[in-house]
Amino acid sequence: MKAFLSALALISCTALTCAQDLEEPPPIISSAKHATDGHVWGALIFATNDASQLTGAKEEAHADLPKLDQRLAKVFPFKHFEILGQHRQDIFREYESWVVPSRDLFMKIDSKGPAEKDGVNLHLQVWHKHQVLVKSDAILRKDSPLFIGGPPWKQGRLIFVLFLERK
Amino acid sequence: MKHPSEEHDLIRWIDGEMNETERATFEERLKGDPALATEAQKMRALSASLRAHLPAEMRVPHADYFNTQIEVRITQMELDDARAQKVTTSWSAVLQWLRQPWFALAGTAALAVLGFFVLRPDTGDASESMILSSYTPNTNVQARTYHDAGAAATVLLLDGLDAVPADRKISGINVKRTELEPELASTTMYDGQGAALLMISHDSLGNPMISPR
């Protein structure tokens, strides 16, 4: 009887653990063992007026950034905006974080702690290959993306978008 | 030589401006001072002679013209005074308004609000992202930043960057997961299927190094 109860308890615990695992959403990004100050979405976008210059990339914008093309068009004088690559990334509290939607244009992020109004203080570096283009101190807040106008390319322009997905 | 006060008294005596007491005192002095009495007699005779030869009233030459000019001048002065008083009244009203006790409080509050909007680091809404500072190591590159309300985004424009050669192929990647290795100072990035896309670390100069190249 004692052995039966022990076996029953073991089976129950195992089943319960499995159920909890199923209920938890899969982690978006790993490295969960490191403390974070937020989560960002970064994208490299090609803006051009010549549709024939588009690369054919089929990346979709972040669901929380509706009408991204129209919003970009209000800032950059182009008709077509094509997402070349994208990256969802933790902002590590103790370590540097990299947002690499492309090998050509990417960003290094160092967290400087939380900011008021659900924001996060960041030190940003935009890199083009081995050259740092700009270093900035910024406060990134939800629903307020950062549009960075990068270098010209093929009669268009490369744009880096950084968006605070959640804290 | 007569003292000025004696001469003044003499003139007043001749013109009959002294009261009874003064006249009696002065006439006592005349009795004791023959020189003063002689002087007084001469001046009195001269005064009587002048009065006898001059009319009691003299007609002012061109009186109408003179009066008209006086009236014009008076009217002009009245208008000037009225105008000046009107300006003064306006300023007085403003000054009086400024002296109101509540104005000091309202003014202080207005200045505080103005100072808040002018002096804060970014004029945008506090719920917006903000660029606090920017530095471009390449001196040919200028960084401009502003908030675009229409795009609901904060913009950092890098002007003066060299164009990426048109024949260079730029392709993106879609990173879904990363693995940080602090001991190795490297980050490995994976796609949605779990396949490793690249690893980023540092070279000997501290610059980012992406592998495989």
Chai-1 contact restraints between the chains, C-beta under 6 A:
chainA,res_idxA,chainB,res_idxB,connection_type,confidence,min_distance_angstrom,max_distance_angstrom,comment,restraint_id
A,I29,B,R177,contact,1.0,0.0,6.0,A-B,restraint_1
A,I29,B,T178,contact,1.0,0.0,6.0,A-B,restraint_2
A,S30,B,R177,contact,1.0,0.0,6.0,A-B,restraint_3
A,S30,B,E179,contact,1.0,0.0,6.0,A-B,restraint_4
A,S31,B,T178,contact,1.0,0.0,6.0,A-B,restraint_5
A,S31,B,E179,contact,1.0,0.0,6.0,A-B,restraint_6
A,S31,B,L180,contact,1.0,0.0,6.0,A-B,restraint_7
A,H34,B,L180,contact,1.0,0.0,6.0,A-B,restraint_8
A,L44,B,G172,contact,1.0,0.0,6.0,A-B,restraint_9
A,R71,B,A151,contact,1.0,0.0,6.0,A-B,restraint_10
A,K74,B,G150,contact,1.0,0.0,6.0,A-B,restraint_11
A,K74,B,A151,contact,1.0,0.0,6.0,A-B,restraint_12
A,V75,B,D148,contact,1.0,0.0,6.0,A-B,restraint_13
A,V75,B,A151,contact,1.0,0.0,6.0,A-B,restraint_14
A,V75,B,V155,contact,1.0,0.0,6.0,A-B,restraint_15
A,L84,B,G172,contact,1.0,0.0,6.0,A-B,restraint_16
A,G85,B,G172,contact,1.0,0.0,6.0,A-B,restraint_17
A,G85,B,I173,contact,1.0,0.0,6.0,A-B,restraint_18
A,Q86,B,N174,contact,1.0,0.0,6.0,A-B,restraint_19
A,H87,B,V175,contact,1.0,0.0,6.0,A-B,restraint_20
A,Y95,B,P182,contact,1.0,0.0,6.0,A-B,restraint_21
A,W98,B,T187,contact,1.0,0.0,6.0,A-B,restraint_22
A,W98,B,I200,contact,1.0,0.0,6.0,A-B,restraint_23
A,P101,B,G172,contact,1.0,0.0,6.0,A-B,restraint_24
A,S102,B,G172,contact,1.0,0.0,6.0,A-B,restraint_25
A,R103,B,I210,contact,1.0,0.0,6.0,A-B,restraint_26
A,D104,B,I170,contact,1.0,0.0,6.0,A-B,restraint_27
A,K117,B,A126,contact,1.0,0.0,6.0,A-B,restraint_28
A,K117,B,S127,contact,1.0,0.0,6.0,A-B,restraint_29
A,W127,B,P208,contact,1.0,0.0,6.0,A-B,restraint_30
A,H130,B,N207,contact,1.0,0.0,6.0,A-B,restraint_31
A,V132,B,P137,contact,1.0,0.0,6.0,A-B,restraint_32
A,L133,B,L158,contact,1.0,0.0,6.0,A-B,restraint_33
A,V134,B,S134,contact,1.0,0.0,6.0,A-B,restraint_34
A,V134,B,T136,contact,1.0,0.0,6.0,A-B,restraint_35
A,V134,B,A143,contact,1.0,0.0,6.0,A-B,restraint_36
A,V134,B,L158,contact,1.0,0.0,6.0,A-B,restraint_37
A,K135,B,Y135,contact,1.0,0.0,6.0,A-B,restraint_38
A,S136,B,I131,contact,1.0,0.0,6.0,A-B,restraint_39
A,S136,B,S134,contact,1.0,0.0,6.0,A-B,restraint_40
A,D137,B,L132,contact,1.0,0.0,6.0,A-B,restraint_41
A,D137,B,S133,contact,1.0,0.0,6.0,A-B,restraint_42
A,A138,B,I131,contact,1.0,0.0,6.0,A-B,restraint_43
A,I139,B,M130,contact,1.0,0.0,6.0,A-B,restraint_44
A,L140,B,S129,contact,1.0,0.0,6.0,A-B,restraint_45
A,R141,B,S129,contact,1.0,0.0,6.0,A-B,restraint_46
A,S144,B,E128,contact,1.0,0.0,6.0,A-B,restraint_47
A,S144,B,S129,contact,1.0,0.0,6.0,A-B,restraint_48
A,P145,B,A153,contact,1.0,0.0,6.0,A-B,restraint_49
A,L146,B,S129,contact,1.0,0.0,6.0,A-B,restraint_50
A,L146,B,T154,contact,1.0,0.0,6.0,A-B,restraint_51
A,F147,B,A153,contact,1.0,0.0,6.0,A-B,restraint_52
A,F147,B,V155,contact,1.0,0.0,6.0,A-B,restraint_53
A,I148,B,L156,contact,1.0,0.0,6.0,A-B,restraint_54
A,G149,B,L157,contact,1.0,0.0,6.0,A-B,restraint_55
A,G149,B,L158,contact,1.0,0.0,6.0,A-B,restraint_56
A,P151,B,L161,contact,1.0,0.0,6.0,A-B,restraint_57
A,P151,B,A163,contact,1.0,0.0,6.0,A-B,restraint_58
A,P151,B,V164,contact,1.0,0.0,6.0,A-B,restraint_59
A,P152,B,A163,contact,1.0,0.0,6.0,A-B,restraint_60
A,W153,B,V164,contact,1.0,0.0,6.0,A-B,restraint_61
A,K154,B,A166,contact,1.0,0.0,6.0,A-B,restraint_62
